[in-house]
Amino acid sequence: MGIIHIGTRGSPLALWQANWVRDRIEKNNRDVSVSIKVIQTKGDKILDTPLAMVGGKGLFVKEIETELISGGVDIAVHSMKDVPTVLPDKLEISVVCKREDPRDALIAQKAESFDRLPHGAKLGTSSLRRSTQILNKRPDIKIVPLRGNIGTRIRKLTEENLDAIMLAAAGLKRMEQDNLVTQYLSVEESLPAVAQGALGIETRKGDDATLSLIGFLNHDETRIAIESERAALTRLEGGCQVPIAAHAEVTRGIVRLDGLVGAVDGSVLYRDKMEAPIGEHKKLGVELAERLLQMGAGEILKEAYGN
C-alpha cells in the first residue's frame, strides 16, 4: 500500500478541502492511503491585521511549500486565490480541480439585498477587491476590516453589530453555510478574485508517481480559466495591497476574461473584457492587463507599490 501525505492549513475550510482531495484519491486508488498534515502559515498567525497591511506574497502557502520541497509532505492542497503567481523552482501546480461557485455572497442581518443596505451601513470584509467595488457603487458604506475563518466572520456579523458581511460563495457552500446567504452577487456586480472558488494541488516537479495518482482530479476548463486570470495578475504584479479582480469563463473553445483594477477608496475603477481561443488564454491575460494599465491602472499600481 502506498501512502500520500497532504500538507494543508488548519482552518476548517482548508481541512474540508484537504479531506475532499483525500477521499477522492483513496476512492480512485484502492491501494493508496492518504494522511493529512496541518501546517501553520504566517497568514494564520497574524489575525488582527488586514492582509493589505501585512504585505508580502504567499502568506498562506510558504511554510507548506517549504515542507513539500523537503519531502515532509507529497502534495499541498491550496485555495488557488492564495497561491502566488511565481512558484519555487522545484514546485508546480500539477492539478486544478473543478471550480466551485466563484461569486461573492452577501450575508445581511436585516436588508434583503446589497442595494437595500441602509445609508451608512457597516459592512465587514477582509478584501480590498470587494471594498473598492462596494465603495464605487455605495460610497456611503463604512467598510469594517474582517479577518478570521468563515465561522469567525459570521459570528462577528452580530458580535460587532454589522449590517452585513461579504464572503466567497465557494467557502460558504463547502462549509454548508450557504443557507445564511442573503444574496449572491453576479460577476458583473462584484468581479471575483483571481482563481476564487478553485482548488489547486501543488507537487514537486518530476514526481510522476504522485501525479499519476492525482491527475484524474484535474479539470481542464477550470485550469484554462485560472491560467488566464493568473496571467493577468502576473502582468499586474498583483498582491494584497491592490484591488485587482479577474474572472474567466470557457465556452466552446473560447476564453472570455473580465478584469479590474481599482483605487482603494473606490473612486476609480478600470475594467475591461477580452476573449481569445484556448491556447492563447495566457496571452489573453497579459493583453487584458496591458489594456487596464493603459487605461490608467498603472498609476494606481505605482502608488500602491511606492514606485
SVG drawing of the C-alpha trace seen along z (x, -y; Angstrom):
<svg xmlns="http://www.w3.org/2000/svg" viewBox="-35 -59 49 61">
<polyline fill="none" stroke="black" stroke-width="0.4" points="0.0,0.0 1.3,-3.4 0.9,-6.5 0.4,-10.1 0.9,-12.9 -1.1,-16.1 0.1,-19.4 -2.6,-22.0 -3.5,-24.9 -5.6,-24.1 -8.6,-26.3 -12.0,-24.4 -12.2,-25.3 -8.7,-24.2 -9.3,-20.9 -12.5,-20.4 -10.6,-20.9 -7.8,-18.5 -10.3,-15.9 -12.2,-16.3 -9.0,-15.6 -8.0,-12.7 -11.4,-11.0 -11.2,-11.1 -7.7,-9.9 -8.5,-6.9 -11.7,-6.1 -9.9,-6.3 -6.8,-4.3 -7.9,-1.5 -4.4,-0.5 -3.4,-4.1 -3.7,-5.6 -3.7,-9.4 -2.7,-11.2 -3.2,-15.0 -0.5,-17.1 -1.6,-20.6 1.0,-23.3 0.6,-26.8 1.4,-29.6 2.3,-33.2 -1.2,-34.3 -2.7,-32.0 -0.7,-33.6 -1.5,-37.2 -5.2,-37.6 -5.6,-41.1 -4.1,-42.9 -5.6,-43.4 -3.6,-41.4 -3.0,-44.6 -1.0,-45.9 0.9,-42.7 2.3,-42.7 4.3,-40.1 3.2,-37.2 2.5,-33.6 1.2,-34.4 -0.9,-31.2 1.4,-28.8 5.1,-29.5 5.5,-27.2 3.6,-24.4 5.8,-24.8 8.9,-24.5 7.6,-21.2 6.7,-20.0 10.2,-20.8 11.8,-19.0 9.7,-15.9 7.7,-16.2 4.6,-16.1 3.9,-14.8 1.2,-17.2 -0.1,-20.6 -3.8,-21.5 -4.4,-25.2 -7.2,-27.7 -5.8,-28.9 -6.5,-32.5 -3.9,-32.2 -1.1,-30.9 1.4,-33.5 1.9,-33.5 5.6,-32.8 6.3,-29.4 9.5,-27.9 11.7,-26.4 11.2,-22.9 7.4,-23.0 4.4,-23.2 0.6,-23.3 0.0,-20.0 -3.8,-19.8 -6.6,-22.4 -9.8,-20.9 -13.3,-21.8 -14.2,-25.2 -17.0,-25.8 -19.2,-28.9 -16.8,-31.8 -19.2,-34.6 -19.2,-36.8 -22.0,-36.3 -23.7,-38.8 -24.9,-37.9 -27.0,-40.7 -28.7,-41.0 -31.9,-42.7 -31.5,-44.0 -32.9,-41.9 -30.0,-42.8 -26.9,-44.9 -28.9,-47.7 -31.2,-47.8 -28.5,-48.2 -29.2,-51.3 -27.3,-54.5 -24.0,-54.4 -24.3,-50.6 -21.3,-48.8 -20.1,-46.0 -17.4,-43.6 -14.9,-42.3 -11.2,-41.3 -10.8,-42.1 -9.6,-45.3 -11.0,-44.0 -14.5,-43.7 -14.3,-47.0 -13.3,-49.0 -16.2,-47.7 -18.6,-48.3 -17.4,-51.9 -17.6,-52.6 -21.3,-51.8 -22.0,-52.9 -19.5,-55.4 -21.8,-55.9 -21.0,-52.4 -18.5,-52.0 -16.1,-49.1 -15.1,-47.2 -11.9,-45.0 -12.8,-41.4 -10.3,-38.6 -10.6,-35.0 -12.2,-31.8 -15.7,-31.6 -17.3,-30.8 -15.4,-33.7 -16.6,-36.2 -20.2,-35.0 -20.1,-35.4 -18.7,-38.9 -21.7,-39.9 -23.7,-40.0 -21.0,-40.5 -19.7,-43.7 -23.3,-44.8 -22.5,-44.9 -25.2,-45.3 -23.7,-42.8 -20.6,-40.8 -19.3,-39.7 -17.6,-36.3 -16.7,-33.9 -19.7,-31.8 -17.4,-28.8 -16.3,-28.6 -19.8,-29.0 -21.1,-26.2 -18.2,-23.9 -18.8,-24.5 -22.6,-24.1 -23.2,-27.7 -24.9,-28.8 -28.3,-28.8 -27.2,-32.1 -26.7,-33.8 -28.9,-36.9 -27.7,-37.5 -25.2,-36.0 -23.6,-38.9 -23.2,-38.4 -19.8,-38.6 -21.0,-41.9 -21.9,-43.3 -18.8,-42.1 -15.9,-40.8 -14.3,-37.8 -10.7,-37.4 -8.3,-35.7 -8.9,-31.9 -11.7,-32.3 -13.5,-29.0 -10.7,-26.8 -8.6,-24.3 -5.0,-23.6 -2.7,-20.7 1.0,-21.5 3.6,-18.9 7.4,-18.6 8.4,-18.8 9.3,-15.3 7.2,-13.4 5.5,-11.4 4.4,-8.7 2.3,-11.1 1.0,-12.8 -0.3,-9.5 -2.4,-9.1 -3.9,-12.7 -4.1,-13.6 -7.7,-12.4 -8.8,-15.4 -7.6,-18.0 -10.5,-19.9 -9.3,-21.3 -11.7,-24.2 -11.1,-25.4 -7.3,-25.1 -7.5,-27.2 -9.7,-29.8 -7.3,-30.0 -4.2,-30.2 -5.8,-33.2 -6.7,-35.0 -3.3,-34.4 -1.5,-35.6 -3.3,-38.9 -2.4,-39.0 1.3,-38.3 1.5,-41.2 -0.1,-43.5 2.3,-42.3 -0.7,-41.9 -0.6,-41.4 -2.8,-42.0 -2.1,-45.8 -4.0,-46.4 -7.7,-45.8 -7.4,-43.5 -10.0,-41.2 -10.2,-38.8 -12.6,-36.2 -12.5,-33.9 -15.2,-31.6 -14.5,-29.0 -17.3,-28.3 -16.9,-26.2 -13.2,-26.8 -13.3,-30.5 -12.0,-32.1 -13.7,-35.3 -11.8,-37.3 -13.1,-40.2 -10.5,-42.2 -10.5,-45.1 -8.1,-47.3 -9.4,-49.9 -8.4,-52.6 -8.6,-51.6 -11.3,-54.2 -13.4,-53.1 -13.2,-56.5 -11.8,-55.0 -12.3,-51.6 -10.7,-50.4 -12.5,-47.4 -12.4,-45.7 -13.2,-42.4 -11.5,-40.5 -11.7,-37.0 -9.4,-34.6 -9.4,-30.9 -8.0,-28.2 -4.2,-28.0 -4.0,-31.8 -5.5,-32.2 -2.3,-33.1 -1.6,-35.7 -5.1,-36.9 -4.5,-37.6 -1.4,-39.6 -3.1,-41.6 -6.1,-42.4 -3.7,-43.5 -1.8,-45.8 -5.1,-47.3 -6.0,-48.0 -2.6,-49.6 -3.1,-51.8 -6.5,-52.9 -4.9,-54.2 -4.4,-51.2 -0.6,-51.7 -0.9,-54.9 -2.9,-53.0 -0.2,-50.3 2.6,-52.8 1.1,-54.5 0.3,-51.2 3.8,-49.8 5.6,-53.0 7.3,-53.0"/>
</svg>
